[in-house]
């Protein structure tokens, strides 16, 4: 875009962060948030921080997830429809939306940030949120903790971000449950070329070697479960562990991007 500065919006609940971490904790978060705004400016990104439960007719209400979606939409429009939007805090700060689960299985709702990425107004109707058109991410804090250190560290990491080259993402690690081999193979071929093939569970994982997962692009299509640090493969009624987070430190490179197409794969919980 030449000299035109890209725009980014950061949304949060100042009320929730002050209540959770106290005034001192909020001041620490606010300071590192200001550092992030300055770092973004140096990268050619104009960043604005907005509290969704601030003043205004459409301010979000505690305990009302749909009101956060309405406030989010208003903030997005007021910011001029920015290229990037970041939710600051976990789902107890800015709640996930809870559209109804169309699969009608054991989960009546599907907690998700997907509705924030869609133009449709606040609703629990899943069919309204099938066409995301906004880039939305989340920097979560740690549920149940009164110490903001984890959130402060994540904001500091975001402020110190530096782009890598396209070549850095030329190789990939793919992993699928055997039951979904065909679908996952189509996905990795579309992303990484006709010769791309995923690893398959059962048979492989979770004790990967450095050379297995050193690529900076990961695509995972496995089973997940609530508050569980493992992903699972599948062959018939066999569900072996395919991936385990405690085995990954020291093997995954900085800057790795992971697409985890797994149930509960984006859940935020105290490990």
C-alpha positions, 0 to 999 in steps of 0.5 A: 500500500505504499506509504499508506499505514495499515490499521489494526484494532485491539479490543479488550474489556478494561473492566475485566482486566482491572477486576482480575489483576488490580490497578497495578496489574492493569498498569503493567498491561497498559504499559506493554500495550502502549509499547506494542502500539509504538512497535506497530507504528515502526512496522507501518501499522497504526494501532488503536486500543479500545475497551468494548465495555467503555462508554456508549449505547452499545457498550458490552455488558458483563456476562452477555456474550452477544453484547460483546459481539455488538460492541465489537462490530461498532468498534470495527466500523468506528476504526474504519474497518481495519486490516487486523483486529486483535482480541486482548485477553482470554474468553473470560475477559472478552467471551467467545461467542456461542453459536448453536452446534449444528452437529447436535452432538454432546456439545450444544454450543460451539464456543468460537471467535468466528462470529467476530470475524463475520459481518453478520450481527450478534446471534446464536444462529450458526448459519449466519457465520459461514463467510468470515471477512475480517482478520481476527486473532486473540492474545489470551491471558491465563484463566484463574491467574491473578498475575498478569505476567503471562499476558505481559510476556505475550504482548512483549513478544508481539511488540518484538515481532519481526517478519520472516521470509516466505522461504521460511515457510516453504516446508511443512509438518502435516498430521492427520487421523487415519480416518481423515487421510483423504481430506487432509491430503487434499488440504496439504496439497492445496497449501504445499504442492502436489507432492505433499503428504501428511503424517498419519495416526495411528502409525506415527507420533507423538514422540516426534524428532526435531527433524519431523517438526522443525518446519515452520508451517504445521497443519493438524487434523486430529481429534481434541478434547476439553482441557486436554494437551493432547491431540488424537488420531483415529482408526476405527474405534482406536484413538491413539495419542498423536500429538502432545504439547509437553513433548514439543518444547525445544523442537518447535522453531520460533515463528511457527504457524500452526493450523489445528483443525481439531476440536477444542484446538483453540481452547484456553485453559490453565494447564 
